Each structure stands twice: as structure tokens, then as C-alpha cells.
């Protein structure tokens, strides 16, 4: 609707509901009261009803809407990334340098395989479609665990991020110790950049949820939790297509015979393409349902 019509709709709507209140008080059984009530009901639907779901709106949610929510939550993303990657660095050093910590953090079956100069990343061709679905389903499960941990005032999210960071880092450290770091890096590079970034974003959604409980501001704690939950779950769901893409790459490309330089280049390339799309969707006038913080 044009701006002038919107102003007129708001003004006349207030007039109608004011007249309806007087009519209900003074002429509750009059036909005019029923007419005013029907008119106010139609205007209320026009003003407050959510627009119907369409494929276009769904596409906008996974593009411009998600990009804006991600930009609004950049502080949480930075904290979640630190909780994931700093323990990962410590885990790498532990797996590389300390045999006691290596044995504690890396499962025995993995260590035995790496001692023989092999890894668990060799997936046979006929099994790759099945493994692709298993992989991205597992990745989405981890992201939902990181998000759900926000209900515990964010402590569960912190635990999931720190634990996964330590484990992944220790596995890479053990791989380097046993001399199979190149094999593992060859497998992980193509999908790892997208996958780890999405886990950090899911962790940011959990931290946003927990922050609403710890710092409700002027809102009641219950209302702050509801608002934080709505905003954070949209942030989480926006990563789902990227998780699916990372799982497909992990299931089909990572275990393939593609030369290592191509695999090593593919991961950063996919990440840069996604980052460029986020920047494109954030440009002024890109559309979307609502700017960050308006819901």
C-alpha cells in the first residue's frame, strides 16, 4: 500500500474502534454495532495478520533475513568461535605433545588406526550417498545440541562447544603425531570450513538464548526468554542448508580421489562464496522481512 493509504488506514482504524467502543456501551443490540464490529475485525486482520507463507518468503528467510540476524548476532558468533577454536588449539597441542592427554581425549580405535598409518575417512563409493545423509544429519544434531544448551543459561552451549573443540583438536594433534595429519587434512579441508562455521553460528544462537535468561533487561525473564528464543532459533535454522551442503561435500568429495590441492582449495572457496553471499544480502535495499531487532 502507498504511504498515504497506510496513514489513512491507521487513522480510520482508530476512529472505527473508538466508535465501536461507544456503540457497544450505548447500543449493544443495534445493527450499527454489529456493522462496526465486522468492519473493525476486517481492518484488524489487514493490520496484524502475518503475510501468508510462500516460496518467495521462504527464500528470503534463508537469504536476507538470515544474513541480518547473523550480523545482529556477530558478538555472540565471536564468543562461540572462541569457545570452539581456542579449546581446539589446546586439544591439538595435547594430542601432539602429551601421551596421557592423547590417550584420554582420542578414542583407542582411532589411535590404533592412526598407528597403522591409516584413517577412518576412507568411504567406499556405493556407501557415499548413505554416509552423506548420516554426516549432515549428525552435524545438524550437534548444532541443535549447542543451541538447546542455551536453555541452561548458556552453560550447555559452552560445554558442547568446548568439548567438541577439544576433541577435534586432539584428533588432529594425534594425527600429526602418528604421521597421518596430511591424510586427515586432505579429507577435512573441503567441508570443514563451512561445517565449523555453522557450528559456531549454532553456538551463538544458544548463547543468545541463554543471555536472554541472564539479562532480561526491562522485560520479565519469561518474556525475554521467548523473544530471545524466537530470534535465536531463526539464526539456527538459517544454517541448515549450509550444513546440508557441507554434508554432501563430506560424503562425496572429501573421500574421493580428487587431487589434494583441489580439496584444499575447495573448502576456503566455498566459505568465501558463502561470506560473499552474506555481504550481498546485507547490502542496502536487499529486501527481507524485517531488519534485526525489529521483531
N, C-alpha and C positions, 0 to 999 in steps of 0.2 A: 504494500500500500504506500502511496505517496506520503510524505511527511505531514502535509496539511490534513490529509484524511485521518492519519493516526492521531493528530492533536484533536481533531473533531470527534473521533471515536471515544477518546478518553474523556473529553469534556461532557459529551452527551450521555456516556455510560454513567458518570457520576450523577448527572441530573436524573436519569431514569431510576437508579437505585434509591436516590433520595425521595423521589415521588412515590416509589413503591413502598418505602417505609411508612410514609404518611398515609397512603391508601390502605395498607394493612392495619394501621392503627384505627383509622376513622371509618373505613368502608370495607371491612374484611370479606363480605359476601358479594360485593359488587363485581359486575363483569369487567369493569375497567381494571380492577385489581388483578384479576387473572390475566388480562392482556399485558399489563405492565410486568407481571411476573415472567410470562413467556418471553417477552422482549429482553428483559434483564438476563434470563437464562441463556438466550442465544448470544447475547453480547459477551457474557462471561466465557462461554466456550470459545468465542473468537479471540478473546484476550489471553486466556490462560491455558487453553488446550495445547499440549505438545504437538508439534507437527508430526504427521504420520511417518513411520519408518519406510525408507526407500533405499534402493541400492546406492543412490547418489549420497544420501546421508551416511550410509554405512561406509562408503568410500571416504567421505570427509572425516569420519571419526578416525580411521586408520591413517590419515594423512595430516591435514592441517590441525584437527583437534588434538591428535596425539602429540604433534610437534609442539603445540603451545603448552600442553600440560608438561611435557618434558622440559621445556625452557623454564616454566614456572617452578619446577622441582629440581633445578640444577644443583642447588645446595645439598639436597638430600642425595642426589646422584653422586656428588663428590665424596660425601661421607661414606656412602655404601661402597664406592670403588676403593676407598682407603681401607675399609674393613675387609675387603676381599683380597686386594693385591698386596698390602703390607704383610698380612699373615702368610700369603703365598710366597713372598720373598724369604721370610723366616723359615717356612717349611722347606723351601728349596735348599737353603744352607744346611738345615738339619739333615735332610735326606742325603746331601752330598758329603757332609763332613763328620757326622756323628752316627756311628753304627747303632747305638742304643735307641736314639730317636728314630733312625731309619726303620728299625725293626718294629717300633711302636706305632709309627704313622702309616707305613706301607704294608698292605696285606702280604702274608707269606707266599701266596700263589703268584702274586705279581713279582715278588723278589726272585723267586725260583725261576720264573720265565726269563726275567731280565739277566739273570746269571748265565743262562744258556745263550745269550746274545739274541733273544727274540722279544717281541712284544705281543700284546693281546689285540692288536689293531688290524690283524690280517683277516679280512672278511671275504669269504668266497662269493663269487659273482651271483649265484642263484639266491643267496641269503641277503643280498644288499637291500632289496626293497623292504623286506621284513625288518632288518636292522635299522633302516632309516626311520620307519614308523616308531620302533621301540625307542630310538635315540631321542627324537624330538618330543615324544611323549614324556620321557624321563626328564628332559630339560625343562619342559613346561611344569612338571611336578615339582622340581626343585624351586622354580620361580614362585609357584604358589605357596610352597612351604616358607620361603623367605618373606612373602607378603603376609601370610597368615600369622607369622611370628610377631607382627606388629600389634596384634591383639594383647599380647603380654607386655604392653608398654614399650614395645620395640625390642625387648630383650631376646625374644625368639628369633627375630630377624638378625640381630647381632650374632647370635650363636650360629645360625645357618651360614652366614657369610664368612665368619672367621673359620669355622670348621671346614667348609669347602675350600677356602683359600689355603689353609694349612695342608689339607690332603692333596690338593692339586700340586702345590709347590713341592711337597715331599716326594710325590711320584716323579716329578721332573728331576728333582735332585738325585733320587735313586737311579733314574735312567742315565743321568750323566755319570754317576759313579760306576755303573756297570758297563758303560760304553755304548749304550743304545739311545742316547739322547737325540742323536740325529734321526733315528727311525721314528721316535715318538714325535719329534718336532715336525717331521715330514707329514705325519698323519694329522696333527692338531692344527697346523697353521691355516689350512684352507677354511676351517669353520670356527676356529677358536676365538677370533676377534669379535665376531657377531655374537657368539654364544656367551662369552664372558661379559660383554657389554650389556646384554639383555638381562643377565643375572644381576648385575649391578643396578639396572633400572628397576627390576622387581624388588630388590632390597630397598631401593629408595622409596618405592610405594609402601613397603612395610614400615619404614622409618616415618614416613608421612602419617601413616595411620597411628602409630604409637605416639607421635608428637601431639596429635590432636587430643589424646588422653592425658598427656602430661602437662600440656599448656593449652587449656581450653580458652584462655583469654576471658572476654566478657560473656562468652556463651556458657550454658550449662555443659558439664562434661559429656552428658549423653548426646547433646546436640552437636558438640564439637566432634565427637566420635562419628556421628552419622555424616557430617559434612566431610570430614577427613576420609571416611570410608568411601564415599562416592567419588571423590577426586582421585584417591589413590588406586581404586580398582580400575578406573579408566586408564590410568597410567600403566597398570599391569597388563590389561587386555590388549593395549596397543602394541605390546611386544610379541604377541602370539604369531603373527605372520612371519616375523623375523626369526623366531625360534623354529618355525616350520622350515624356512629356507636353510637355516644352519643345520638342521637335522638331515635335510635332503643332501646337502653338501657332504656332511659327515658320513652318510650312509653310502653315497655313490662315488663322490670324487676323492675323499680322503683315503680310502683303501685301494684306490685304483692304481694302475700302472703309470699314471701321468707323471712326467718328469718332475723331480723335486723343485727346481726353480719355478715351474708354473704353479705348483701348490703353494709355495712360499709367497709368491706374488698375489695369488688369488685372494687370500684372507684379507690383507690390507686393502686390496682393491674393492672388495665387497663392502668393507667397513667405510671406506671413503665415499663410495656411491651412496650408502645409506646416510652418512653425515651430510653429503651434498643435498640429498632429498630433504632432510630435516631443515637445512638452511633455506632451501627453496620454498618449502611450505610455510616457513616463518616470515617470508617477505611480506611487506605491507600490501594489503589488498588481496591476499591469497584465499580469503573466504574462511569457511569453518563455521561451527555452530556458535561459539562464544569465546571471547578472549579469556585468558587464565584469570581465575579468581572471581569471575562474574556469576558463577553458579554456586 
